[in-house]
């Protein structure tokens, strides 16, 4: 009898194990099939800005190409406001299935450094897919200004410490932090004047109320074309293709100074690696297309893909970089 009971128990255990194994195998097969069919319905791309801005334009260009390449619609959903926090929070709460993407980047890194706390962590609550667009900061001044180069700016600031006025938009913006980094790197004293909007700042430069400004090409290209403003330097690693005659700040003698805003695609943490790889390959395939590159250049963008690991490394570096600038500038962290 004892042997019979043992035999029955073993048979029951084997049957249970077989059922579990079959269920596990079926679930794995279904999961693999779902990932293999990805995407099989529209994908939402959350952009933390209003429609029409340069970042939105870049994401729509990319979304159109991804729709064609992956044979499913990539729908841009604009969620502006709250410094991008609301958009990121919504994406972090989404299912990690590859059907919700978030535009992240330089501003996301600044937010991590600028706020005391956030309802998410960009490094742990998201997985990077690829970089997408890069935007160089320009140093611009009015036509006829005596400041014709970076060295002119530095010389003027050293001749009259604190009297040089540099315009930016809101404290904590990329433009504002770029100006703070510039004064630190050049070891000069200057007055950084934040404006509410780019047009307000541009008008102040043209009138001569401020001496120069830090701004993106998209915000001032019309005034540059009209000759009302002049770009004396770009802050990227290389000269932008749309302003090939404008030297970089580093070329102009301020070594190791580089500010390039950028954005890319992230997905909620836990998204299957196979889906991240599919998205990364698709971005890498479509970004080199001539029409994306030409349309991007018209608004001051350079489109460039990366590996997920490269994008994550850039996020980490920017969080550290801007955290140090914010601390040195004495910018109060926000609640």
Phi and psi in degrees as a GROMACS rama.xvg file:
@    title "Ramachandran Plot"
@    xaxis  label "Phi"
@    yaxis  label "Psi"
@TYPE xy
-62.8966  -42.0721  UNK-2
-63.2158  -38.4847  UNK-3
-62.8596  -41.9631  UNK-4
-64.7316  -41.695  UNK-5
-62.5832  -42.6719  UNK-6
-63.6234  -40.7323  UNK-7
-65.247  -40.9294  UNK-8
-63.6781  -42.5241  UNK-9
-63.1035  -41.9714  UNK-10
-62.9395  -41.3238  UNK-11
-64.9304  -41.4845  UNK-12
-64.4589  -42.2006  UNK-13
-64.3392  -38.8466  UNK-14
-63.8864  -44.9802  UNK-15
-62.2061  -44.2945  UNK-16
-61.5748  -39.0235  UNK-17
-65.3276  -41.5053  UNK-18
-62.4698  -47.4522  UNK-19
-60.6051  -45.0486  UNK-20
-62.0803  -41.3245  UNK-21
-64.4905  -42.4184  UNK-22
-63.9872  -43.8838  UNK-23
-62.7485  -43.7921  UNK-24
-62.9773  -40.5975  UNK-25
-64.8929  -43.2103  UNK-26
-63.8222  -41.8923  UNK-27
-64.2198  -40.4653  UNK-28
-64.8049  -41.4913  UNK-29
-64.5063  -41.4511  UNK-30
-62.8859  -44.6151  UNK-31
-62.9311  -40.8566  UNK-32
-63.0123  -43.2571  UNK-33
-61.655  -42.0654  UNK-34
-69.2225  -36.952  UNK-35
-67.5983  -30.5646  UNK-36
-86.0155  -3.55547  UNK-37
-65.1352  136.84  UNK-38
-89.9252  142.816  UNK-39
-111.716  5.85496  UNK-40
-154.737  169.718  UNK-41
-56.9122  147.772  UNK-42
-110.261  135.462  UNK-43
-96.2841  130.548  UNK-44
-114.006  107.162  UNK-45
-83.8246  125.763  UNK-46
-115.708  123.164  UNK-47
-82.0086  31.9611  UNK-48
-137.552  162.842  UNK-49
-71.3532  158.35  UNK-50
-61.9538  147.582  UNK-51
98.9781  -20.486  UNK-52
-72.3812  166.972  UNK-53
-63.8751  -37.9367  UNK-54
-65.4414  -40.4536  UNK-55
-63.5655  -42.0502  UNK-56
-59.2279  -45.04  UNK-57
-61.7713  -42.4229  UNK-58
-67.0158  -34.4611  UNK-59
-70.6032  -37.9968  UNK-60
-58.9875  -46.5999  UNK-61
-66.8106  -42.7938  UNK-62
-59.8278  -40.0447  UNK-63
-61.8583  -43.3166  UNK-64
-70.0565  -38.5781  UNK-65
-65.5217  -37.0252  UNK-66
-58.8429  -43.3071  UNK-67
-71.239  -40.2502  UNK-68
-72.0566  -34.9654  UNK-69
-106.369  3.23636  UNK-70
60.5425  32.439  UNK-71
-145.699  151.333  UNK-72
-75.2709  132.195  UNK-73
-103.325  110.942  UNK-74
-100.964  120.08  UNK-75
-77.8537  126.709  UNK-76
-116.693  111.925  UNK-77
-83.2021  126.242  UNK-78
-131.282  75.412  UNK-79
-76.7129  166.957  UNK-80
100.327  162.938  UNK-81
57.5567  33.0988  UNK-82
60.9692  25.0754  UNK-83
83.5942  -1.03479  UNK-84
-68.2487  -42.6325  UNK-85
-62.8478  -41.2478  UNK-86
-63.9463  -45.9156  UNK-87
-65.1729  -39.1822  UNK-88
-63.1352  -41.5511  UNK-89
-64.2851  -41.8511  UNK-90
-68.2079  -39.2234  UNK-91
-63.0326  -29.9795  UNK-92
-85.2911  -7.39974  UNK-93
-75.1506  159.493  UNK-94
-62.948  138.162  UNK-95
-82.1687  64.5994  UNK-96
-121.39  6.40483  UNK-97
86.4394  1.35893  UNK-98
-99.9268  2.98115  UNK-99
-131.796  117.575  UNK-100
-112.02  154.85  UNK-101
-128.918  133.735  UNK-102
-76.784  116.384  UNK-103
-121.035  178.518  UNK-104
157.764  -144.986  UNK-105
-57.9006  -43.3909  UNK-106
-67.5359  -30.583  UNK-107
-66.1328  -41.3358  UNK-108
-64.4735  -41.4352  UNK-109
-62.0499  -42.5798  UNK-110
-60.1336  -40.5012  UNK-111
-59.9669  -33.9678  UNK-112
-86.6618  -25.3451  UNK-113
-91.2187  -30.5949  UNK-114
-95.9865  144.922  UNK-115
-62.8087  -39.7593  UNK-116
-154.17  152.422  UNK-117
-131.07  155.715  UNK-118
-78.1764  14.3641  UNK-119
-159.596  166.287  UNK-120
-125.896  119.682  UNK-121
-63.623  -23.8188  UNK-122
-87.7766  -20.9137  UNK-123
-115.398  -24.2892  UNK-124
-94.8442  -3.57939  UNK-125
-135.248  157.454  UNK-126
-117.657  134.179  UNK-127
-73.6751  146.496  UNK-128
-110.091  -59.4638  UNK-129
-170.686  150.6  UNK-130
-70.4411  163.077  UNK-131
-134.017  -62.0582  UNK-132
-125.82  146.315  UNK-133
-126.045  142.616  UNK-134
-133.575  119.958  UNK-135
-85.1273  140.773  UNK-136
-76.9272  140.828  UNK-137
-111.565  146.693  UNK-138
-98.3703  116.29  UNK-139
-122.555  150.345  UNK-140
-141.396  174.965  UNK-141
-77.6823  154.458  UNK-142
-60.8615  134.894  UNK-143
87.3008  -0.550579  UNK-144
-66.7081  145.356  UNK-145
-71.3371  -11.9196  UNK-146
-85.5673  99.7232  UNK-147
-108.159  -4.19212  UNK-148
-156.43  168.874  UNK-149
-61.0573  -39.7667  UNK-150
-65.0593  -33.45  UNK-151
-62.6879  -41.7272  UNK-152
-62.7376  -47.3624  UNK-153
-63.9402  -41.9849  UNK-154
-64.5634  -41.6264  UNK-155
-64.8083  -39.6988  UNK-156
-67.6747  -37.5013  UNK-157
-74.8136  -28.6924  UNK-158
-71.3081  -32.9203  UNK-159
-137.91  78.9175  UNK-160
-54.3641  129.815  UNK-161
86.8544  -10.9858  UNK-162
-89.6593  -21.8956  UNK-163
-71.4545  129.734  UNK-164
-106.812  122.912  UNK-165
-112.312  123.072  UNK-166
-91.2323  141.358  UNK-167
-143.341  174.994  UNK-168
-92.1572  -162.816  UNK-169
-41.9066  140.811  UNK-170
-53.9751  133.847  UNK-171
92.6917  -8.31538  UNK-172
-73.8765  164.39  UNK-173
-59.0046  -42.4543  UNK-174
-60.4524  -44.4102  UNK-175
-64.7848  -43.8326  UNK-176
-70.6564  -30.4365  UNK-177
-63.3436  -39.708  UNK-178
-67.2725  -40.6125  UNK-179
-62.1304  -44.2035  UNK-180
-64.3195  -36.5369  UNK-181
-62.7693  -49.1634  UNK-182
-64.0875  -36.3516  UNK-183
-66.8706  -45.5815  UNK-184
-66.8708  -36.3085  UNK-185
-85.8252  -8.13585  UNK-186
56.3799  51.232  UNK-187
-123.91  159.994  UNK-188
-104.798  123.413  UNK-189
-145.99  159.595  UNK-190
-98.1791  117.175  UNK-191
-92.4384  121.064  UNK-192
-109.956  109.39  UNK-193
-83.588  138.131  UNK-194
-114.472  159.393  UNK-195
-73.4552  -38.7103  UNK-196
-133.923  161.439  UNK-197
-64.3633  -42.1325  UNK-198
-60.94  -38.7439  UNK-199
-59.3622  -44.5026  UNK-200
-66.9901  -44.0468  UNK-201
-61.9292  -40.3869  UNK-202
-62.3384  -38.1476  UNK-203
-66.2623  -36.646  UNK-204
-66.205  -46.5759  UNK-205
-61.9205  -39.3204  UNK-206
-73.598  -17.4181  UNK-207
88.3123  12.1719  UNK-208
-68.7705  -30.8551  UNK-209
-129.154  160.318  UNK-210
-85.267  -38.5634  UNK-211
-157.913  172.366  UNK-212
-144.134  156.12  UNK-213
-107.7  119.354  UNK-214
-155.971  159.722  UNK-215
-80.0349  151.991  UNK-216
-55.5908  -42.6623  UNK-217
-57.4199  -31.6464  UNK-218
-81.3098  -18.3322  UNK-219
-128.77  4.67321  UNK-220
-61.9976  -34.6837  UNK-221
-64.2526  -41.3893  UNK-222
-71.2921  -31.5736  UNK-223
-67.9071  -43.202  UNK-224
-64.2236  -35.2634  UNK-225
-80.2588  -7.42224  UNK-226
80.139  11.0669  UNK-227
-80.9538  -29.4177  UNK-228
-121.401  155.592  UNK-229
-129.638  131.52  UNK-230
-87.6001  122.988  UNK-231
-99.9097  -15.9396  UNK-232
-166.791  156.095  UNK-233
-114.264  154.047  UNK-234
-100.122  7.27745  UNK-235
-81.1355  -178.585  UNK-236
-73.8349  -31.718  UNK-237
-133.363  162.857  UNK-238
-63.779  136.059  UNK-239
-69.6908  146.691  UNK-240
-63.3412  -27.9111  UNK-241
-84.4283  -8.40405  UNK-242
-139.684  65.5166  UNK-243
-66.6129  -17.8682  UNK-244
-94.9609  1.12466  UNK-245
-95.6344  120.748  UNK-246
-73.0466  159.004  UNK-247
-79.565  163.904  UNK-248
-62.5994  -38.838  UNK-249
-65.5117  -41.7377  UNK-250
-58.9387  -31.907  UNK-251
-82.4415  4.81032  UNK-252
112.765  -8.45179  UNK-253
-98.1296  89.5525  UNK-254
-65.7703  146.446  UNK-255
68.019  12.4474  UNK-256
-96.1743  118.137  UNK-257
-149.017  127.671  UNK-258
-133.669  111.456  UNK-259
-128.577  112.025  UNK-260
-73.8643  156.161  UNK-261
-159.041  164.493  UNK-262
-144.002  167.066  UNK-263
-160.552  -169.335  UNK-264
-111.896  135.646  UNK-265
-128.062  160.98  UNK-266
-129.964  159.837  UNK-267
-57.5415  143.055  UNK-268
-56.3341  142.347  UNK-269
95.8278  -6.44956  UNK-270
-61.851  132.209  UNK-271
-52.8509  139.564  UNK-272
-57.532  -35.9351  UNK-273
-63.6802  -36.1932  UNK-274
-72.3711  -41.7276  UNK-275
-58.3888  -42.2002  UNK-276
-64.672  -39.8552  UNK-277
-61.6517  -46.1043  UNK-278
-64.0512  -42.8715  UNK-279
-62.092  -43.4569  UNK-280
-62.956  -40.3219  UNK-281
-64.9731  -43.4722  UNK-282
-62.2272  -45.1247  UNK-283
-63.041  -31.0051  UNK-284
-74.0115  -40.4864  UNK-285
-90.4569  -29.1809  UNK-286
-60.8373  -35.7495  UNK-287
-69.9232  -7.80871  UNK-288
-58.2499  136.658  UNK-289
-57.135  -36.6447  UNK-290
-69.6491  -36.072  UNK-291
-63.7589  -46.5901  UNK-292
-64.0215  -41.7328  UNK-293
-70.8172  -42.2843  UNK-294
-66.5053  -36.4755  UNK-295
-65.1488  -43.7042  UNK-296
-61.8152  -30.476  UNK-297
-61.438  -27.2144  UNK-298
-111.166  15.1389  UNK-299
82.2365  25.4072  UNK-300
-108.37  148.132  UNK-301
-118.639  118.27  UNK-302
-90.5457  128.28  UNK-303
-152.798  129.862  UNK-304
-88.5106  170.431  UNK-305
-152.081  174.973  UNK-306
-80.0473  160.409  UNK-307
-57.2009  -38.6294  UNK-308
-66.0107  -39.3871  UNK-309
-65.5707  -39.3729  UNK-310
-66.1148  -43.3167  UNK-311
-62.5316  -41.1753  UNK-312
-62.2934  -38.4793  UNK-313
-67.1324  -41.5778  UNK-314
-57.4116  -47.8167  UNK-315
-61.0755  -43.483  UNK-316
-64.8941  -39.4893  UNK-317
-71.4379  -34.8512  UNK-318
-60.5822  -45.3665  UNK-319
-66.7296  -43.2625  UNK-320
-61.409  -51.9733  UNK-321
-75.2251  -27.4471  UNK-322
-60.8587  -41.2284  UNK-323
-67.0893  -40.4433  UNK-324
-65.6615  -44.105  UNK-325
-60.6167  -43.3312  UNK-326
-65.588  -45.0634  UNK-327
-66.7382  -34.6211  UNK-328
-77.7668  -11.9772  UNK-329
73.8332  25.9089  UNK-330
-76.2357  123.693  UNK-331
-66.8925  134.95  UNK-332
-71.187  144.44  UNK-333
-92.0038  150.822  UNK-334
